[in-house]
Amino acid sequence: MLTGVSTDCCVLSTALAAADAGVRVTVVAEACAGASDDDHARALDAMRLYAPLVTVVDSL
């Protein structure tokens, strides 16, 4: 599970690095926040492109 304060920076970079290493991660969208709502949404959309290694869920 992956959560964090900066969806568009720390969470995104951690999730993509994990996917590049072949590690499956789940990002909990409601437990993350971006610099703005738009930035948060764009980061989640970018991470969804890495499915099935990165899964984005709304909540647990």
A tleap script that builds the chain and sets N, CA, C and O, in Angstrom:
source leaprc.protein.ff14SB
mol = sequence {
  NMET LEU THR GLY VAL SER THR ASP CYS CYS
  VAL LEU SER THR ALA LEU ALA ALA ALA ASP
  ALA GLY VAL ARG VAL THR VAL VAL ALA GLU
  ALA CYS ALA GLY ALA SER ASP ASP ASP HIE
  ALA ARG ALA LEU ASP ALA MET ARG LEU TYR
  ALA PRO LEU VAL THR VAL VAL ASP SER CLEU
}
set mol.1.N position { 0.836 -1.172 0.000 }
set mol.1.CA position { 0.000 0.000 0.000 }
set mol.1.C position { 0.884 1.241 0.000 }
set mol.1.O position { 1.928 1.294 0.650 }
set mol.2.N position { 0.438 2.207 -0.734 }
set mol.2.CA position { 1.204 3.443 -0.845 }
set mol.2.C position { 0.268 4.620 -0.592 }
set mol.2.O position { -0.804 4.720 -1.190 }
set mol.3.N position { 0.690 5.501 0.298 }
set mol.3.CA position { -0.054 6.719 0.607 }
set mol.3.C position { 0.958 7.843 0.779 }
set mol.3.O position { 2.155 7.584 0.903 }
set mol.4.N position { 0.493 9.083 0.790 }
set mol.4.CA position { 1.424 10.168 1.020 }
set mol.4.C position { 0.813 11.533 0.807 }
set mol.4.O position { -0.313 11.668 0.330 }
set mol.5.N position { 1.572 12.531 1.168 }
set mol.5.CA position { 1.089 13.903 1.124 }
set mol.5.C position { 1.167 14.477 -0.281 }
set mol.5.O position { 0.319 15.286 -0.659 }
set mol.6.N position { 2.136 14.091 -1.041 }
set mol.6.CA position { 2.325 14.722 -2.345 }
set mol.6.C position { 2.135 13.701 -3.467 }
set mol.6.O position { 3.100 13.116 -3.958 }
set mol.7.N position { 0.884 13.495 -3.864 }
set mol.7.CA position { 0.567 12.528 -4.910 }
set mol.7.C position { 1.376 12.802 -6.165 }
set mol.7.O position { 1.872 11.875 -6.805 }
set mol.8.N position { 1.508 14.067 -6.515 }
set mol.8.CA position { 2.137 14.457 -7.773 }
set mol.8.C position { 3.658 14.534 -7.686 }
set mol.8.O position { 4.305 14.977 -8.635 }
set mol.9.N position { 4.231 14.115 -6.581 }
set mol.9.CA position { 5.691 14.117 -6.452 }
set mol.9.C position { 6.141 12.804 -5.815 }
set mol.9.O position { 6.535 11.872 -6.516 }
set mol.10.N position { 6.080 12.735 -4.512 }
set mol.10.CA position { 6.621 11.590 -3.782 }
set mol.10.C position { 5.896 10.279 -4.086 }
set mol.10.O position { 6.535 9.257 -4.337 }
set mol.11.N position { 4.575 10.311 -4.064 }
set mol.11.CA position { 3.803 9.087 -4.315 }
set mol.11.C position { 4.020 8.618 -5.747 }
set mol.11.O position { 4.260 7.435 -5.987 }
set mol.12.N position { 3.937 9.536 -6.688 }
set mol.12.CA position { 4.134 9.199 -8.102 }
set mol.12.C position { 5.525 8.613 -8.339 }
set mol.12.O position { 5.649 7.565 -8.973 }
set mol.13.N position { 6.558 9.263 -7.846 }
set mol.13.CA position { 7.917 8.775 -8.098 }
set mol.13.C position { 8.167 7.431 -7.426 }
set mol.13.O position { 8.870 6.588 -7.983 }
set mol.14.N position { 7.611 7.217 -6.250 }
set mol.14.CA position { 7.780 5.940 -5.552 }
set mol.14.C position { 7.043 4.824 -6.285 }
set mol.14.O position { 7.583 3.732 -6.460 }
set mol.15.N position { 5.816 5.094 -6.711 }
set mol.15.CA position { 5.023 4.078 -7.416 }
set mol.15.C position { 5.683 3.687 -8.736 }
set mol.15.O position { 5.750 2.504 -9.068 }
set mol.16.N position { 6.169 4.667 -9.486 }
set mol.16.CA position { 6.781 4.370 -10.777 }
set mol.16.C position { 8.111 3.648 -10.614 }
set mol.16.O position { 8.435 2.771 -11.415 }
set mol.17.N position { 8.881 3.996 -9.602 }
set mol.17.CA position { 10.130 3.283 -9.337 }
set mol.17.C position { 9.847 1.834 -8.961 }
set mol.17.O position { 10.559 0.926 -9.390 }
set mol.18.N position { 8.814 1.620 -8.166 }
set mol.18.CA position { 8.441 0.251 -7.802 }
set mol.18.C position { 8.024 -0.538 -9.037 }
set mol.18.O position { 8.444 -1.681 -9.217 }
set mol.19.N position { 7.199 0.067 -9.887 }
set mol.19.CA position { 6.758 -0.606 -11.111 }
set mol.19.C position { 7.950 -0.925 -12.011 }
set mol.19.O position { 8.015 -2.010 -12.588 }
set mol.20.N position { 8.879 -0.005 -12.132 }
set mol.20.CA position { 10.080 -0.245 -12.936 }
set mol.20.C position { 10.894 -1.417 -12.400 }
set mol.20.O position { 11.563 -2.118 -13.160 }
set mol.21.N position { 10.833 -1.625 -11.082 }
set mol.21.CA position { 11.546 -2.732 -10.445 }
set mol.21.C position { 10.727 -4.019 -10.449 }
set mol.21.O position { 11.183 -5.050 -9.954 }
set mol.22.N position { 9.513 -3.958 -11.010 }
set mol.22.CA position { 8.662 -5.149 -11.082 }
set mol.22.C position { 7.871 -5.435 -9.828 }
set mol.22.O position { 7.369 -6.545 -9.648 }
set mol.23.N position { 7.752 -4.450 -8.960 }
set mol.23.CA position { 7.024 -4.612 -7.694 }
set mol.23.C position { 5.604 -4.094 -7.866 }
set mol.23.O position { 5.396 -3.008 -8.408 }
set mol.24.N position { 4.634 -4.865 -7.409 }
set mol.24.CA position { 3.238 -4.435 -7.457 }
set mol.24.C position { 2.932 -3.534 -6.262 }
set mol.24.O position { 3.290 -3.858 -5.130 }
set mol.25.N position { 2.276 -2.413 -6.513 }
set mol.25.CA position { 1.881 -1.501 -5.440 }
set mol.25.C position { 0.427 -1.100 -5.620 }
set mol.25.O position { -0.100 -1.077 -6.732 }
set mol.26.N position { -0.196 -0.789 -4.516 }
set mol.26.CA position { -1.554 -0.263 -4.510 }
set mol.26.C position { -1.499 1.133 -3.922 }
set mol.26.O position { -0.990 1.329 -2.819 }
set mol.27.N position { -2.021 2.101 -4.657 }
set mol.27.CA position { -2.068 3.484 -4.203 }
set mol.27.C position { -3.479 3.762 -3.704 }
set mol.27.O position { -4.450 3.542 -4.428 }
set mol.28.N position { -3.597 4.240 -2.478 }
set mol.28.CA position { -4.895 4.562 -1.883 }
set mol.28.C position { -5.142 6.053 -2.113 }
set mol.28.O position { -4.570 6.897 -1.423 }
set mol.29.N position { -5.996 6.369 -3.083 }
set mol.29.CA position { -6.199 7.756 -3.517 }
set mol.29.C position { -6.679 8.668 -2.392 }
set mol.29.O position { -6.211 9.801 -2.277 }
set mol.30.N position { -7.603 8.192 -1.563 }
set mol.30.CA position { -8.143 9.027 -0.488 }
set mol.30.C position { -7.129 9.278 0.620 }
set mol.30.O position { -7.340 10.149 1.464 }
set mol.31.N position { -6.033 8.529 0.628 }
set mol.31.CA position { -5.007 8.708 1.645 }
set mol.31.C position { -3.819 9.489 1.089 }
set mol.31.O position { -2.734 9.485 1.671 }
set mol.32.N position { -4.035 10.159 -0.041 }
set mol.32.CA position { -3.001 10.976 -0.682 }
set mol.32.C position { -3.563 12.367 -0.958 }
set mol.32.O position { -4.778 12.560 -0.992 }
set mol.33.N position { -2.685 13.312 -1.151 }
set mol.33.CA position { -3.099 14.666 -1.510 }
set mol.33.C position { -2.031 15.293 -2.392 }
set mol.33.O position { -0.834 15.092 -2.183 }
set mol.34.N position { -2.478 16.049 -3.371 }
set mol.34.CA position { -1.546 16.723 -4.266 }
set mol.34.C position { -1.459 18.202 -3.964 }
set mol.34.O position { -2.129 18.708 -3.064 }
set mol.35.N position { -0.624 18.894 -4.731 }
set mol.35.CA position { -0.491 20.342 -4.578 }
set mol.35.C position { -1.823 21.029 -4.871 }
set mol.35.O position { -2.130 22.081 -4.310 }
set mol.36.N position { -2.610 20.418 -5.760 }
set mol.36.CA position { -3.970 20.887 -6.043 }
set mol.36.C position { -4.799 19.658 -6.404 }
set mol.36.O position { -4.248 18.581 -6.634 }
set mol.37.N position { -6.105 19.815 -6.453 }
set mol.37.CA position { -6.970 18.695 -6.837 }
set mol.37.C position { -6.656 18.214 -8.249 }
set mol.37.O position { -6.673 17.012 -8.516 }
set mol.38.N position { -6.370 19.144 -9.150 }
set mol.38.CA position { -6.032 18.769 -10.523 }
set mol.38.C position { -4.714 18.003 -10.589 }
set mol.38.O position { -4.607 17.010 -11.309 }
set mol.39.N position { -3.719 18.458 -9.844 }
set mol.39.CA position { -2.427 17.767 -9.819 }
set mol.39.C position { -2.579 16.363 -9.246 }
set mol.39.O position { -1.976 15.413 -9.745 }
set mol.40.N position { -3.377 16.240 -8.210 }
set mol.40.CA position { -3.652 14.942 -7.585 }
set mol.40.C position { -4.282 14.003 -8.620 }
set mol.40.O position { -3.843 12.864 -8.775 }
set mol.41.N position { -5.299 14.480 -9.319 }
set mol.41.CA position { -6.002 13.660 -10.314 }
set mol.41.C position { -5.072 13.262 -11.463 }
set mol.41.O position { -5.103 12.115 -11.909 }
set mol.42.N position { -4.263 14.178 -11.938 }
set mol.42.CA position { -3.330 13.870 -13.033 }
set mol.42.C position { -2.301 12.816 -12.611 }
set mol.42.O position { -1.966 11.926 -13.393 }
set mol.43.N position { -1.810 12.916 -11.397 }
set mol.43.CA position { -0.842 11.937 -10.909 }
set mol.43.C position { -1.484 10.551 -10.808 }
set mol.43.O position { -0.873 9.550 -11.182 }
set mol.44.N position { -2.710 10.498 -10.305 }
set mol.44.CA position { -3.409 9.209 -10.226 }
set mol.44.C position { -3.626 8.633 -11.622 }
set mol.44.O position { -3.450 7.432 -11.830 }
set mol.45.N position { -4.006 9.474 -12.574 }
set mol.45.CA position { -4.195 9.016 -13.955 }
set mol.45.C position { -2.890 8.474 -14.534 }
set mol.45.O position { -2.894 7.451 -15.218 }
set mol.46.N position { -1.788 9.144 -14.267 }
set mol.46.CA position { -0.491 8.683 -14.764 }
set mol.46.C position { -0.130 7.325 -14.168 }
set mol.46.O position { 0.382 6.450 -14.865 }
set mol.47.N position { -0.399 7.156 -12.878 }
set mol.47.CA position { -0.083 5.879 -12.234 }
set mol.47.C position { -0.958 4.752 -12.768 }
set mol.47.O position { -0.507 3.610 -12.855 }
set mol.48.N position { -2.191 5.054 -13.122 }
set mol.48.CA position { -3.082 4.029 -13.683 }
set mol.48.C position { -2.542 3.465 -14.995 }
set mol.48.O position { -2.875 2.338 -15.360 }
set mol.49.N position { -1.724 4.219 -15.701 }
set mol.49.CA position { -1.124 3.747 -16.950 }
set mol.49.C position { -0.144 2.598 -16.709 }
set mol.49.O position { 0.221 1.890 -17.648 }
set mol.50.N position { 0.281 2.410 -15.468 }
set mol.50.CA position { 1.243 1.365 -15.130 }
set mol.50.C position { 0.580 0.081 -14.640 }
set mol.50.O position { 1.255 -0.793 -14.096 }
set mol.51.N position { -0.726 -0.041 -14.825 }
set mol.51.CA position { -1.420 -1.274 -14.465 }
set mol.51.C position { -0.848 -2.415 -15.300 }
set mol.51.O position { -0.488 -2.178 -16.453 }
set mol.52.N position { -0.748 -3.596 -14.801 }
set mol.52.CA position { -1.259 -4.084 -13.528 }
set mol.52.C position { -0.283 -3.945 -12.356 }
set mol.52.O position { -0.620 -4.323 -11.234 }
set mol.53.N position { 0.922 -3.409 -12.596 }
set mol.53.CA position { 1.856 -3.289 -11.482 }
set mol.53.C position { 1.430 -2.221 -10.487 }
set mol.53.O position { 1.692 -2.352 -9.292 }
set mol.54.N position { 0.783 -1.176 -10.957 }
set mol.54.CA position { 0.277 -0.133 -10.057 }
set mol.54.C position { -1.245 -0.153 -10.138 }
set mol.54.O position { -1.826 -0.018 -11.215 }
set mol.55.N position { -1.870 -0.321 -8.996 }
set mol.55.CA position { -3.315 -0.297 -8.883 }
set mol.55.C position { -3.694 0.908 -8.035 }
set mol.55.O position { -3.135 1.109 -6.957 }
set mol.56.N position { -4.631 1.703 -8.508 }
set mol.56.CA position { -5.122 2.859 -7.753 }
set mol.56.C position { -6.512 2.516 -7.257 }
set mol.56.O position { -7.395 2.196 -8.054 }
set mol.57.N position { -6.719 2.579 -5.941 }
set mol.57.CA position { -8.028 2.344 -5.339 }
set mol.57.C position { -8.465 3.625 -4.640 }
set mol.57.O position { -7.627 4.403 -4.186 }
set mol.58.N position { -9.765 3.846 -4.553 }
set mol.58.CA position { -10.260 5.046 -3.875 }
set mol.58.C position { -10.033 4.983 -2.381 }
set mol.58.O position { -9.560 5.948 -1.779 }
set mol.59.N position { -10.365 3.852 -1.777 }
set mol.59.CA position { -10.204 3.689 -0.321 }
set mol.59.C position { -10.038 2.219 -0.013 }
set mol.59.O position { -10.165 1.366 -0.891 }
set mol.60.N position { -9.751 1.933 1.244 }
set mol.60.CA position { -9.606 0.538 1.678 }
set mol.60.C position { -10.904 -0.012 2.160 }
set mol.60.O position { -10.971 -1.173 2.564 }
savepdb mol mol.pdb
quit
